[in-house]
Amino acid sequence: MKENLLPRYWKMSAPGIFLVLISTLSCSPKIGTTETDNHETPFWTLEKAKKQAADFNSSETWDTETLNMEIEYIDALTSQ
């Protein structure tokens, strides 16, 4: 009789265990952050900001194919 009870117990408790595990991991403050020698490194640094600004202002780094697709999409939306 215990052999029949075990599979049914796991079927009922597996979603509960999964939810507890996911909620524990998602509430952890260390998930998604990087640490180097116990010092948190910021996502944005001055060097990254300068590079992004230079890339934004340089037409050589623009993705014109995606820009043209977005323009066509906006034109299609506004024509409706």
C-alpha positions in Angstrom: 0.0 0.0 0.0 2.9 2.4 0.7 4.1 1.9 -2.9 0.9 3.4 -4.3 1.0 6.3 -1.8 4.6 7.4 -2.7 4.0 8.3 -6.4 0.7 10.2 -5.6 2.5 12.1 -2.8 5.2 13.3 -5.2 2.7 14.3 -7.8 1.0 16.5 -5.3 4.1 18.0 -3.7 6.3 18.5 -6.7 4.6 21.8 -7.7 4.8 23.1 -4.2 8.5 22.2 -3.9 9.1 23.9 -7.3 7.3 27.1 -6.2 9.3 27.3 -2.9 12.6 26.8 -4.8 11.8 29.5 -7.4 10.6 32.0 -4.8 13.7 31.4 -2.7 16.0 31.9 -5.6 14.1 34.9 -7.0 14.2 36.7 -3.6 17.9 36.2 -3.1 19.8 39.5 -3.3 22.8 37.9 -5.0 21.1 36.6 -8.1 22.0 38.7 -11.1 24.8 40.6 -9.4 28.5 40.2 -9.9 31.0 40.4 -7.1 34.8 40.8 -7.4 36.7 40.4 -4.1 33.5 41.2 -2.1 33.1 44.6 -3.9 30.0 44.9 -6.1 30.9 46.3 -9.5 28.4 48.7 -10.9 26.7 47.9 -14.1 27.4 51.3 -15.6 30.9 52.7 -15.5 32.2 55.9 -16.9 34.1 54.0 -19.6 30.9 52.1 -20.6 28.9 55.3 -20.8 31.6 57.0 -22.9 31.7 54.0 -25.3 27.9 53.9 -25.6 27.8 57.7 -26.3 30.4 57.4 -28.9 28.6 54.4 -30.5 25.4 56.3 -30.5 26.9 59.3 -32.2 28.9 57.3 -34.8 26.9 56.3 -37.9 29.3 53.5 -38.5 28.0 51.5 -35.5 24.3 52.1 -36.4 22.2 49.1 -37.4 20.5 50.6 -40.5 18.7 47.3 -41.3 16.9 47.3 -38.0 16.2 51.0 -38.3 14.6 50.5 -41.7 12.5 47.7 -40.4 11.3 49.9 -37.5 10.4 52.7 -39.9 8.4 50.4 -42.0 6.6 49.0 -38.9 5.8 52.5 -37.7 4.5 53.5 -41.1 2.3 50.4 -41.2 0.9 51.2 -37.7 0.2 54.9 -38.5 -1.5 54.0 -41.8 -4.0 51.9 -39.9 
